[in-house]
Amino acid sequence: MTHAEGERMKRINRYICCMGNGNSHTAMGHTPRLGVYIHCTVWVVLFCLPFFFTGRNSQPVTWESYTRFVIVPCSFMLVFYANYLFLIGRYLFTRRLGAFLLANAVLIALMVYGVHVIMQMLPPPHDLRPHGERPTMDIIRFFSVNTLMYVLVAGISVAIRMTGVWYRAEAAQRDLEKTRAETELQNLKSQLNPHFLFNTLNNIYSLIAYSPEVAQGAVYDLSRLLRYVLYESSEPFVSLGREVDFIRDYVGLMRIRLPEHVRLDLETRMENVETPIAPLLFISLVENAFKHGVSHSEPSFISIAIRQCGEEVACSIRNSCFPKSDTQDKSGSGIGLANLQKRLELIYPGRFTFRTERVGMCFEAELTVKVLQS
């Protein structure tokens, strides 16, 4: 685990601990409105159950019968929220399982006994027990059934609270990943990249002496490329036509510094140039091809194809393979293929395919994203 990943996990753990200790705004009174509505709806339905089963052959609901009924749901609420608001955060989230189980055992025992005492204080129901059934067995059954019900209520409380914490932790993780991806994109924009710019300017300088027109075109391409990186790519999505123009400008500038024995092909085919797409999505693949696909002494090739078919935009790259170590190459390759994968998962979850493969002395990369038409 890297240092950055370790720090991210520490922040998420601190977030969960805060929720468990009751310091989060997700306690009752600060829960989202939807959660409050769900809680209220469930309890209203539970308290109104006797009225749902009235009919021609059913006993009418009286104040006396409803009072006897409502005692149990009220005790369920006490067990549920004692766990939901206090016991889970204080004991379970702090990994004190024994204390949590003991607290629940005491709570359930007190609740079963309290309900029994209250029931004894109320007038008996009109329907008497069948003849031959002993009072002792009736009491044992009462305690057994109610204990199981309270255990179930406590379990439901734990499940709901843990699920909520899990969702919030996942949301925090996604926010952190999104922030990291945005930071990486900003780094990509700010670096594109000093070594590339230095070599491009040197090439343009050497062109001025014998081909001023070519040098002038290169300066224009460089200005377009920098304008796109610094300004136009600040939006979450750009037009596909503009992104392809950026790749063309980049390839055109890289072409100036390539030896004659390097074959470079660029094919683009778009059905709708206004199709929105994430900016700087293909540059990592293109940079990687120039970084590892060119040899200054052996025949080399780079083939780049960007095609659109309906809602799918595909970038396919094949290049000769001359891997360079970090010490051999100072240009870098943007955010890298690994970080490109993570960025795709954030922007196009479930709507992309990404494959890289080395086949003999060739390297292949293919990225396909399913975009939304404008």
N, C-alpha and C positions, 0 to 999 in steps of 0.2 A: 504494500500500500504506500503510495506517495505521500509526501508531507501535506500537499494540498488536500488529498482525499481524506487524510487523517483529521485535518482541521475541520473539514466539512462534516465528517461523522461526529466529531465532538460537538459541533454546533447543533446538530440534529438531536443528539442525546441530551444536551442541555435543554433544548426545546421540549422534549418529552418529559424530562424531570420537572420542568416548570409546570406543565399541564398536570402531572401526577400530584404535585404538592399544592395544587389549588391556586397557583399564581397566574394561570392562563385565563384569558377572557372567555374560555369555553365552558366555565362553570355555569350553573343555572343562574339566570339573570343576565348572562352575557353570551348565551348560546345564540347561534343564528336563529332567525325567526322561524325558519322551516323546522328546525329541531324542536323548538317550543311547541309549534302547532302539532307536530307528530305526537309528542308526549301527551298534550292535552286531549287530542283525539282518541288515543288509545285508552286513557283513563275514563273519558266520558262514555265510550262504548262499554267498557267493563262495568261501570256503575249503572248503566242503563240496561244491562242484560235481563233483569227480571221483566222489564216491560216489553222485551222482544218476544217473549214466550207466553204472552197472555192470549187467550182464545176461548172458544166455546167449551173445551174440555179441560182447561187449565184453571188452577186456583187463582182467584183475583189477588192483585197486589195490594196489600194493606200497609199502613204505616208500621204496624208491628212486625210483619214479615219482612218488609224492606229494611227496617232497622237491624234485624238479625242478619240479613244478607250483607249490608254495607260494612259491617264490622270487618269482614275478611278482606275485601279490597283495600280498606284503609290500612290494615296491617301489612298487606302486600306493598303498598306505597311506602310505608316506613322502612321495610326491609330493603326495597329497591333503592330508595334515595339515600339511605344510610350507607349503602355500598357505593352507589354512583357518585355521591358528593364527598364522601369522607373516607371510608375504609379502603377503597381501591387505591386512591391516591396516596394515603398515608402508609399503607402496608404492602399492597401488591406491587405498586410501581417502585417501591424501595426494596423489593426482593425480600420482604419479611413474610414469607408464605405461612409459617407457623402461627405468627401473630394474627394474620388475616383469617385463617381458618378458626382459630380460637375465638376471635371477636365475633365471627359469624355464628359459631356454635352457641355462644352466650346470647347473642341477639335473637336467634331463632328460638332458643329455649324460653327466653323471657316472653317472646311474642306468642308462642303456642300456649304458654301458661296464662298469659294475660287475656288472650281471646277466650280461653276456657272459662276463666273466672267471670268475664263479662257476660258470656252466654248463660252461665248459671244464674246470674243476677236478673236476667230478662225472663219474662213469662215463657213457659214452654210452648212449642208450636202446637197447632190443633191436631196434626196427625201424630198419633202415639206410636211408640215402638211396637213391633210385632211381639206377640206372646212368646215367651221362652227365651228371648234374647236377654242376656245378662247385662246389667249396667256396666260392669267392669270391662267387658268386651267392647261395649260402645265407647267407653273412654279411651281404651287402647287404640281403637280404630281412629278415633278423632285425632289423637296425638300423632299417630303414624302418618295419616294422610296429610295433615297440616304441616308436619315437619318436611315431608317430601315436597309439598307445594312451596314452602319457603326456601328450600334448597334450590328448587327450580327458578324461583324469582331472583335469588341471589346470583345464580349462574347466568340468567338473562342479563342482569345488570352488568356483570363482568364482561359478557360478550359485547354488549352495546358500547360500553366505555372503551374497551380495548379496540373495537373496530373504529370508533371515532378517532382515537389516538393514532391508529395506524394510517387512516386516511390523511390526518393532518401532518403526520411525519412524511408521508409520500408527497404531499403538496409542498412541504418545506424542501424536500429533496429535489423536486422538479424545479422549484424556484431557484435553488442554488445552482442546479445544472444549467438553467436558462441564463442566469447571471454569468456563469463561467463561459457559456457559449458566446454570449454577447461580448464579453471581455476578449475572448480569443478572436472574434471577428474584428474588434477594434484594433487589436494587435496586428492582425493581417493587413488592415487598411493602412496602419501607420508605418509598416515596414516594407511594403512591396517594392523591392527590398533594397537596402542601400547598395549592395553589391551589384544588383541588376541595374540600378540607376547609374552607378559609377561606370560600368562597362558600356551602357547605352550611350551616355554622354561622350565617352572616349571614342566610340564608333562614329557618332555623329561628327565629332571634331575631325576625325580622319577623313570623313566623306566630304567635308566642306572644300578641301583642296582640289579634288578631281571630279566631284559630282554634287555641286551645290543644290540641284533640284531634289536629288534623293535625300540629302541632308535636311532640306527644308521639309520634305514630307515626313521624315522621321521625327523631327521636332514637333510637327503637328500631331502625329500619332501619339507621341509621348505626352503632350499636353492633354489630349482627349483621355488617355488612360488615367493620368493623375486626377483629372477633374472627376471622372467617374468614381475612382476609389475614395477620394476625399469628400465628395459632396453628394453625388447622385445615388450612391449605394447606402446612404444612411437610413433609407426606408426599409421596412421589413420585406417588401417585395418590389421588384422592378420589372419592366417589360422584358420579355425574352429577346426581342430584337436588340435592346440596349446591352443586355448581357452578352449576346453573341458578338456585337460590335466590339465590346471590351476584349473578348478573347481574340478577335481578329487583330486588334491593335497590339495586343501583347505578343501574339505570334509574329506579326510583322516586324516588331522591334527585335525579337529574338532571332529572326531570320538574318538580320544584318550581320550578326557576329558568328553565324554558323560556317564551318568549313565547307568547301565545295563538294566534298564526298558525302555530305549528309543530305538525304532526301526528306523533304518536309511536305506533307500534304494536309490540307485543311478543307473539310467539306461541311457545309451547313445547309440545312433544309428546314424551313419553318412554314407552318400552315397559318399561323396567326402571330404576328410579331408583337401584339399587345398582350399575349398570354403572360400572366404574372408568375414570377419565379423568384426564389430567394437569391439575393445578390452574392456574387463571388462564390458561386456554388461549384463551378468547374475548375477554378484556377489552381486548386491544389493538385488536381490530376494533371493539368497541363504543365505546371511547374515541375512536378515529379518526373514527367516524361523528358523534359529538357535536362533535368539534373542527372538522371541515370540512363538516358537513351542516346547520348552523344559521345562519341570517341573522336579525339583529334587526330588519330592515326589510322583508324580502321573504318571501313564503310559502315554507315549508321543510317537509321531511318526513324521518322516519327510520323504517325498517321493519326489525325484527329478528325472525328466525325461527330457533329451535333445535329440530331434529327428530331423532329416533332411529328408524332402520329396521334391525332386526336388529343386526348388529355395526357398523353405520355410524352415526356421529353427525355431523350437518351443521349448520353455522351460516351462514345466509345473511343478508346485510345490504344494503339499498338505501337510499341517502340522497341528498338534493339536494346539489349540489356548490358550495360556496363556499370554495375553498381559502384557507387562512390561512398566512402566513409565520411563521417562528419569532418575529419581532419583534412580530407582531400578536397572537399567542396565547402565553400563559405557562403553560398547563395541561399541556403535553406530552401524549404519547400512549403511555405505558408504554414497553415495550421496542421499540416500533415494528414496522412490518410486515416490514422486512428481517430483524430479529433474531427475529421470530416464525417466519419461514421456516427459519432455522438451528436454532431450538429444535425445530421439528417434525422436521427431518432427524435430530436426535439421539434424540428420544423415539419417533417413529413412522417409522423408515426404511422406505420403500417401501409405507407403509400410510396415505398421506394425499394429498389433492389440495388445492391452494391457488391461488385465482385472484382477482385484483383487476383491475378494468377501469372506465374512465370511458366512459360512453355519453351523449353530449350533455351535459346539465346534471345528470346522475345519476352516482353512483359506486356500483359493485357490488363486493362482496367475498363470496367463498364458500369456506368451509373444511370439508372432509370428512375425518374420520379413521376408520380401522377399529380398533375397540377390542376388547379381550378381555372376554367376558362373565364376571361374577363367579360 
